[in-house]
């Protein structure tokens, strides 16, 4: 929706401006334009786009926070909430290959797809990419000596890493390439775990019966600049890999 409606209405009914902004924010969430885990632009930037003061924007945001549609995380920003409870587990932002390397466990990678494509609309939103912007879609199967343990699909912004589709990801890791070749530092991420049942395609690749229980990991990672760089879905064989957290109580 064009942002001019906010400024036009501000002149006519300034007393209800915050409620109109709240309605617009709510529509972005309900329509799916902002999917679960979507991080809103910083308040100064969003307020400038809407043509309102930060105080007015904060009042509108607080309405959505009170409704449970948004959540504000200190130092990280404002996010669209998920429909499920998300406890903070497995907080260390490492890749699967890094975890296995730390354990001294050999891990092999098979690339099933590495191509430039237009991402699904929710993924484009999470990456702050336009609807027609091409990104890298990387599909990989990770295995140990026992067999497949995880199926990963990554969507990566190639405007920040041009030529990424030419990399041999059976020999190199995604995070390693982004850091070493492109000088991009991944600083933060938002990671969600859930349980799911294996569909036919995933079951075939992970060598389990259809309907078998799997762990599903959904992740968005951000650069030190705050820009999102990568979205991933990971399906994990629960009988071969468990997620464990070592936690410290404040």
ROSELO-712193 format. One record per residue (C-alpha): residue number from 1; residue in one letter; chain; x, y, z. Coordinates in pm, 1 decimal. Each point is the difference from the previous one (the first is absolute). Layout:
% residues N
 nuti lumba tido       xx       yy       zz
  NUM     A    A        X        Y        Z
...
***
This chain:
% residues 250
 nuti lumba tido       xx       yy       zz
    1     X    A      0.0      0.0      0.0
    2     X    A    139.9    345.5    -84.1
    3     X    A    118.4    186.9    307.3
    4     X    A   -158.2    328.1   -106.7
    5     X    A   -327.2   -102.6    166.1
    6     X    A    159.5     51.7    340.3
    7     X    A    109.4    358.0    -68.1
    8     X    A   -328.6     89.6   -167.3
    9     X    A   -204.6   -135.0    287.9
   10     X    A    229.6    167.7    251.1
   11     X    A   -116.8    340.5   -118.9
   12     X    A   -366.1    -97.3     29.8
   13     X    A    -16.3   -203.2    319.5
   14     X    A    326.2     30.6    194.7
   15     X    A   -160.1   -129.6    320.0
   16     X    A    -54.2   -342.5   -156.7
   17     X    A    327.9    -25.2   -189.9
   18     X    A    152.6   -257.6    232.4
   19     X    A   -307.6   -222.4    -34.5
   20     X    A     20.4     23.8   -379.0
   21     X    A    364.1   -100.1     11.8
   22     X    A    -90.4   -287.2    232.3
   23     X    A   -258.5   -117.2   -252.9
   24     X    A    257.0     14.4   -280.0
   25     X    A    253.9   -192.6    206.6
   26     X    A   -265.6   -257.6     87.1
   27     X    A    -87.9    -43.8   -367.6
   28     X    A    364.2    -76.5    -86.5
   29     X    A     -3.5   -282.0    255.6
   30     X    A   -345.4   -139.5    -78.8
   31     X    A     54.5      6.6   -377.8
   32     X    A    328.3   -187.9     29.2
   33     X    A    200.9    285.8   -147.4
   34     X    A    193.6    -17.2    326.2
   35     X    A     26.1   -371.8     90.3
   36     X    A     86.7   -147.2    339.4
   37     X    A    352.4    102.0    111.0
   38     X    A      6.6    297.5   -239.3
   39     X    A    208.6    279.0    150.1
   40     X    A   -143.1    348.3    -48.9
   41     X    A    222.1    280.2   -120.1
   42     X    A    163.7    209.4    273.8
   43     X    A   -238.2    251.9    153.9
   44     X    A    168.1    312.4   -146.4
   45     X    A    -12.4   -146.8   -351.7
   46     X    A   -358.3   -125.2     27.5
   47     X    A   -119.9    327.7    153.3
   48     X    A    162.4    194.6   -283.1
   49     X    A   -164.8   -219.5   -263.2
   50     X    A   -339.3     50.6    163.3
   51     X    A     59.5    371.8     43.7
   52     X    A    -72.4     -1.4    373.3
   53     X    A    191.4     59.4    321.2
   54     X    A    169.6   -285.3    182.3
   55     X    A   -232.2     59.8    293.2
   56     X    A   -306.4    -56.2   -218.5
   57     X    A    155.4   -312.4   -149.5
   58     X    A     90.5   -135.4    343.0
   59     X    A   -358.9     45.5    116.1
   60     X    A   -122.5   -195.1   -302.6
   61     X    A    259.7   -270.7     53.1
   62     X    A    -92.7    -33.3    366.3
   63     X    A   -357.1    -75.7   -103.8
   64     X    A    117.4   -293.5   -213.2
   65     X    A    233.7   -117.6    274.8
   66     X    A   -289.6      1.5    247.1
   67     X    A   -207.3   -201.0   -247.5
   68     X    A    278.6   -256.9    -28.7
   69     X    A     60.9     59.1   -371.4
   70     X    A    345.6    151.8     54.5
   71     X    A    276.6    -57.7    251.1
   72     X    A    282.9    239.3     82.0
   73     X    A    338.8   -148.8     90.0
   74     X    A    243.7    234.9    171.2
   75     X    A    296.2     73.1   -222.3
   76     X    A   -136.8   -202.4   -292.3
   77     X    A   -318.5    172.8   -116.4
   78     X    A   -369.4    -63.5    -51.1
   79     X    A   -114.3   -332.9   -144.6
   80     X    A   -326.1   -151.0   -119.2
   81     X    A    -87.3   -269.1    251.8
   82     X    A    -47.3   -365.8    -79.0
   83     X    A   -320.6   -190.3     68.9
   84     X    A    190.0   -234.8    228.5
   85     X    A    195.1     50.6    321.0
   86     X    A    373.5     40.9    -66.3
   87     X    A    225.3    -66.0    299.4
   88     X    A    354.8    129.6    -38.0
   89     X    A    200.6   -318.6    -61.0
   90     X    A    316.7    -85.1   -187.5
   91     X    A    121.5    358.4      9.8
   92     X    A    343.1    -43.7   -158.3
   93     X    A     -6.8    110.9   -364.5
   94     X    A    209.4   -271.8   -163.5
   95     X    A    -57.4   -207.5   -311.9
   96     X    A    -56.1   -373.7     -4.3
   97     X    A    337.6    -58.1   -164.9
   98     X    A    172.5    208.1    270.3
   99     X    A   -172.7   -197.4    274.6
  100     X    A    107.9   -333.6   -147.1
  101     X    A    355.0    126.9    -52.8
  102     X    A     17.2    100.9    368.0
  103     X    A   -109.5   -353.2     93.3
  104     X    A    257.7   -156.4   -230.8
  105     X    A   -274.1   -182.7   -192.5
  106     X    A     52.4    -35.1   -378.5
  107     X    A   -283.5    157.2   -196.5
  108     X    A    -54.0    -13.4   -375.4
  109     X    A   -208.7    238.7   -207.6
  110     X    A   -181.5    -69.4   -326.5
  111     X    A   -135.8    296.8   -195.5
  112     X    A   -340.6    -79.8   -149.5
  113     X    A    -68.8    345.3   -145.6
  114     X    A    189.4    329.5    -27.3
  115     X    A   -187.9    253.5   -208.9
  116     X    A   -118.4    357.4    -26.9
  117     X    A   -374.6     23.4     47.9
  118     X    A   -279.6    226.4    118.0
  119     X    A    -71.0    -90.7    364.2
  120     X    A   -346.4    -71.5    142.9
  121     X    A   -172.7    316.9    117.6
  122     X    A     47.9    -64.2    375.3
  123     X    A    371.0    -68.1    -53.2
  124     X    A     39.0    316.3   -209.6
  125     X    A   -156.3    199.5    283.3
  126     X    A    233.3   -149.7    259.3
  127     X    A    299.5     83.3   -220.8
  128     X    A   -122.8    353.3    -73.9
  129     X    A      7.9    -96.0   -367.7
  130     X    A   -238.9    124.9   -267.5
  131     X    A   -254.6   -241.7   -144.6
  132     X    A    197.8    -43.2   -323.6
  133     X    A    351.4      4.9    149.4
  134     X    A    205.0   -311.2    -74.6
  135     X    A    172.7   -174.0    290.8
  136     X    A    208.0   -314.5     29.9
  137     X    A   -190.5   -317.5     85.5
  138     X    A    237.9   -259.6    139.9
  139     X    A   -128.4   -351.4     77.3
  140     X    A    241.5   -234.1    179.7
  141     X    A     -2.2   -338.6    169.9
  142     X    A    229.8    -48.9    298.9
  143     X    A    106.1   -356.4     96.8
  144     X    A    223.5   -183.8    245.5
  145     X    A    130.1   -355.2    -27.9
  146     X    A   -338.9   -115.1    130.6
  147     X    A   -184.9    169.0   -288.9
  148     X    A   -196.6    323.0    -59.6
  149     X    A    -54.3    221.8    301.7
  150     X    A   -132.1    330.0   -139.0
  151     X    A   -153.2    155.3   -310.7
  152     X    A     63.3    373.9    -37.3
  153     X    A   -140.8    262.8   -231.9
  154     X    A    149.8    349.3     16.4
  155     X    A   -112.3    318.6   -171.7
  156     X    A    281.7    255.7    -14.1
  157     X    A      4.1    358.4   -124.6
  158     X    A    236.4     13.7   -297.2
  159     X    A    -19.4    379.1    -28.1
  160     X    A    227.1    -12.2    305.2
  161     X    A    200.7   -297.4   -131.0
  162     X    A      5.7      6.0   -381.3
  163     X    A    117.9   -318.0   -171.6
  164     X    A    -81.1   -215.1    302.4
  165     X    A   -168.4   -256.9   -226.6
  166     X    A    340.6    -96.0   -146.6
  167     X    A    141.7   -125.4    331.5
  168     X    A     57.5   -373.1     54.8
  169     X    A   -201.4    -48.4    318.3
  170     X    A     97.3   -364.5     27.6
  171     X    A    349.8    122.8     81.5
  172     X    A    -76.9    329.2    174.8
  173     X    A   -247.9    119.8    261.9
  174     X    A   -249.7    278.4    -56.9
  175     X    A     91.0    207.8    306.2
  176     X    A    369.7    -51.1    -70.0
  177     X    A    -33.1    125.7   -358.6
  178     X    A   -205.3    302.4    103.6
  179     X    A    265.9     96.4    252.9
  180     X    A    317.9    -81.5   -189.7
  181     X    A    -89.2     84.1   -360.8
  182     X    A   -245.9    282.4     51.6
  183     X    A    111.0    146.1    331.4
  184     X    A   -351.3    -34.3    142.6
  185     X    A    -23.9    -53.3    374.9
  186     X    A   -307.4   -183.5    121.0
  187     X    A    -68.3    144.7    342.2
  188     X    A   -346.3   -110.7    114.7
  189     X    A   -275.4   -243.0    -87.6
  190     X    A   -350.9   -104.4     92.4
  191     X    A    -43.4   -375.6     23.1
  192     X    A   -319.5   -197.3     62.3
  193     X    A    -35.9   -373.0     60.1
  194     X    A   -316.9   -201.4    -51.8
  195     X    A   -111.3   -358.7    -57.2
  196     X    A   -125.9   -112.2   -339.2
  197     X    A    -81.7   -315.6   -194.4
  198     X    A    207.6    -97.1   -302.6
  199     X    A   -175.4     53.2   -332.5
  200     X    A     76.6   -230.2   -292.6
  201     X    A    287.3    203.8   -145.0
  202     X    A    170.9     66.5    334.1
  203     X    A    -49.5   -360.5    111.7
  204     X    A    167.9   -129.5   -316.2
  205     X    A    302.2    224.4     42.1
  206     X    A     41.4    -67.9    370.6
  207     X    A    -70.9   -372.9    -49.4
  208     X    A   -286.8    -22.8    247.0
  209     X    A   -362.0   -116.1    -39.0
  210     X    A   -253.7    264.7   -103.6
  211     X    A   -151.1    156.5    311.2
  212     X    A    306.3    -59.5    216.3
  213     X    A     59.8    264.9    268.1
  214     X    A    261.6    258.0    -91.0
  215     X    A    137.5    311.8    163.7
  216     X    A    -58.2    310.0   -209.2
  217     X    A    229.9    299.2     38.4
  218     X    A    -93.9    337.9   -147.9
  219     X    A    262.6    273.3      5.1
  220     X    A     59.3    357.0   -112.6
  221     X    A    353.4    136.8     32.9
  222     X    A    109.6    363.3      1.5
  223     X    A    324.4    179.0    -75.8
  224     X    A    170.2    234.9    243.0
  225     X    A   -162.0    284.8   -194.4
  226     X    A   -342.9   -140.7     91.1
  227     X    A    -83.7   -109.7   -355.9
  228     X    A   -148.2   -350.2    -37.0
  229     X    A    226.1   -219.7   -212.5
  230     X    A   -138.3   -354.6     18.5
  231     X    A   -315.3   -199.1     71.0
  232     X    A      7.8   -375.2     48.8
  233     X    A   -220.5   -300.1     63.1
  234     X    A    168.9   -309.3    143.9
  235     X    A   -158.4   -341.8     52.6
  236     X    A    188.2   -220.1    247.1
  237     X    A    -22.7   -372.7     71.6
  238     X    A    -79.9     -9.6    370.3
  239     X    A    143.3   -349.7     38.0
  240     X    A    343.5    116.6   -120.3
  241     X    A     27.3    356.9    120.7
  242     X    A   -128.9    170.4    313.9
  243     X    A      8.4    369.7     82.1
  244     X    A    152.5     64.0    341.6
  245     X    A     42.0    330.2    182.5
  246     X    A    231.3     82.5    287.7
  247     X    A   -167.5    289.6    179.5
  248     X    A    101.7    244.3    270.6
  249     X    A   -265.1    149.8    228.8
  250     X    A     17.8    376.1     45.3
***
